[in-house]
């Protein structure tokens, strides 16, 4: 691919984070915007230099934009499957926000479709592209046999206040695949799968707000020889971290699974801190890495990333259904 000519789906804060980095990255540029709201779409397009005629409120018309060759999807969770599928069928490369899909069958179907059409289909989980992730992987041998993994990602959301006031924001709406497990605890599940593979068993203990959605909870993942516990909350705040404890030492990840801001490796004989991320903006690394992969036509690397995504979706689906959390059409 000579240039990534991007069209965006959605107009939330994460889209701005991506586009801020698109502006400073060579080989990728914005060409079109889709939003269900013309007002929001025009505001987003204007901020990033697009004319009004490149803002779409009809998805079919958006997909027929001949200039655009790649679609970035950041819509509510339950819309991902249909929008990704239609974009691939229209011959567009796709970058999709987490959670990629709400169901593993859907994720596998989309991955197969992309491979059949020889199109890029990339999982936009920032954790996957952080240089410090490789530092964590390389440190695992130093701490001996892993026995415990402890993760916490708690970030109080203003949308939780709106929920308590009687509104139902998309992030907490089961009709859109919402809930803390599918949002904030996704990063913890993803990092576990990226490091250790798919667990043998998963159990989720949610805090359900008024029989609507989980606003926080603890995900337990059982592996061969060790157990991993991940807390994720949008109704509290705390110190975010990720710690891997072994028989010979431990790895402490500052800021947890979504940032991996710093990696401290401690054993009985040594202690060192590693940080390969000079830029604190995690989306900088995501945009930079994905741009490089697509411009270099590195399909194999992108498809390998889909394997981690598929297992993560399997973990979350098993966990939430085990906790009695179902989305429309699943029962």
Beta strands, then each sheet from edge to edge (+ up, - down):
strand 1: 4-9
strand 2: 28-34
strand 3: 55-56
strand 4: 70-73
strand 5: 93-97
strand 6: 121-124
strand 7: 146-154
strand 8: 201-209
strand 9: 213-223
strand 10: 226-233
strand 11: 241-246
strand 12: 249-254
strand 13: 262-267
strand 14: 271-274
sheet 1: 3+ 2+ 1+ 4+ 5+ 6+
sheet 2: 8+ 9- 10+ 7+ 11- 12+ 13- 14+
end
